[in-house]
Amino acid sequence: MLIKQLHEDLAASLKRGDSVRVGTLRLILAELGNIAITKYGNQADANVRDADVVEAAKKLAKRHRESIEAFEKGNRQDLVAKEKEQLAIVERFLPTQMSEEELAEILKPLVAAGEQNFGLLMRQAMEKIKGQADGGRVAEILKQMIAAE
């Protein structure tokens, strides 16, 4: 179970004195706590599932990616490096992401169907991908495929 892995990783990181890893894992746990309380109320601790850990990791990964982009624009390479290190830790708790080629293969039939409503097309795509790719990547590939037709 991911929550157990998260706690074990935190304990090991504390023993090693890895402050960046400890801080990042604590952020995941805090986000997970917020999600669990929202979903399960006072039974949060007993009901946390792997999907909740993944949801928390996705939210944090998105924040780190946005921070990386902002820091790159601001030419703050020291902060970019720190955010990338934290993102790598968070990504360990995410499902394996599909490659561009795998995404294109899944999206081809959807685009070929001729749907003109981009929102509906995105919804169909995200249902097929089931969290194995970031929505931004999916949207970018869909737009490229639509433009190519």
Backbone hydrogen bonds, N-H to C=O, Kabsch-Sander energy under -0.5 kcal/mol:
donor,donor_aa,acceptor,acceptor_aa,energy
5,Q,1,M,-1.9
6,L,2,L,-2.7
7,H,3,I,-2.1
8,E,4,K,-2.5
9,D,5,Q,-2.6
10,L,6,L,-2.1
11,A,7,H,-2.4
12,A,8,E,-2.4
13,S,9,D,-2.4
14,L,10,L,-2.3
15,K,11,A,-2.0
16,R,12,A,-1.9
17,G,13,S,-1.2
18,D,13,S,-2.1
19,S,17,G,-1.4
22,V,18,D,-2.5
23,G,19,S,-2.5
24,T,20,V,-2.2
25,L,21,R,-2.7
26,R,22,V,-2.3
27,L,23,G,-1.8
28,I,24,T,-2.0
29,L,25,L,-2.4
30,A,26,R,-2.4
31,E,27,L,-2.6
32,L,28,I,-2.8
33,G,29,L,-2.4
34,N,30,A,-2.1
35,I,31,E,-2.3
36,A,32,L,-2.9
37,I,33,G,-2.4
38,T,34,N,-2.1
39,K,35,I,-2.4
40,Y,36,A,-3.4
41,G,37,I,-1.7
43,Q,40,Y,-1.7
44,A,41,G,-1.2
47,N,43,Q,-1.2
47,N,44,A,-0.6
48,V,44,A,-0.8
52,D,49,R,-0.7
53,V,49,R,-1.5
54,V,50,D,-2.5
55,E,51,A,-2.2
56,A,52,D,-2.3
57,A,53,V,-2.5
58,K,54,V,-2.6
59,K,55,E,-2.1
60,L,56,A,-2.2
61,A,57,A,-2.8
62,K,58,K,-2.3
63,R,59,K,-2.0
64,H,60,L,-2.6
65,R,61,A,-2.5
66,E,62,K,-2.3
67,S,63,R,-2.3
68,I,64,H,-2.7
69,E,65,R,-2.3
70,A,66,E,-2.3
71,F,67,S,-3.0
72,E,68,I,-2.3
73,K,69,E,-1.9
74,G,70,A,-1.7
75,N,72,E,-1.2
76,R,71,F,-2.8
77,Q,75,N,-0.7
80,V,76,R,-2.0
81,A,77,Q,-2.3
82,K,78,D,-1.5
83,E,79,L,-2.6
84,K,80,V,-2.5
85,E,81,A,-2.0
86,Q,82,K,-2.2
87,L,83,E,-2.7
88,A,84,K,-2.1
89,I,85,E,-1.3
90,V,86,Q,-2.2
91,E,87,L,-2.7
92,R,88,A,-0.6
92,R,89,I,-0.8
93,F,90,V,-2.0
94,L,91,E,-1.6
98,M,132,Q,-3.2
103,L,99,S,-2.3
104,A,100,E,-2.5
105,E,101,E,-2.1
106,I,102,E,-1.7
107,L,103,L,-2.5
108,K,104,A,-2.0
110,L,106,I,-0.5
111,V,107,L,-2.4
112,A,108,K,-2.7
113,A,109,P,-1.2
114,G,111,V,-1.6
115,E,110,L,-0.7
118,F,116,Q,-0.8
121,L,117,N,-2.2
122,M,118,F,-2.6
123,R,119,G,-2.2
124,Q,120,L,-2.3
125,A,121,L,-2.3
126,M,122,M,-2.9
127,E,123,R,-1.8
128,K,124,Q,-1.7
129,I,125,A,-2.1
130,K,126,M,-1.8
132,Q,129,I,-1.2
138,V,134,D,-2.1
139,A,135,G,-2.6
140,E,136,G,-2.2
141,I,137,R,-2.4
142,L,138,V,-2.7
143,K,139,A,-2.5
144,Q,140,E,-2.1
145,M,141,I,-2.4
146,I,142,L,-2.7
147,A,143,K,-2.4
148,A,144,Q,-1.6
149,E,145,M,-0.9
149,E,146,I,-0.6
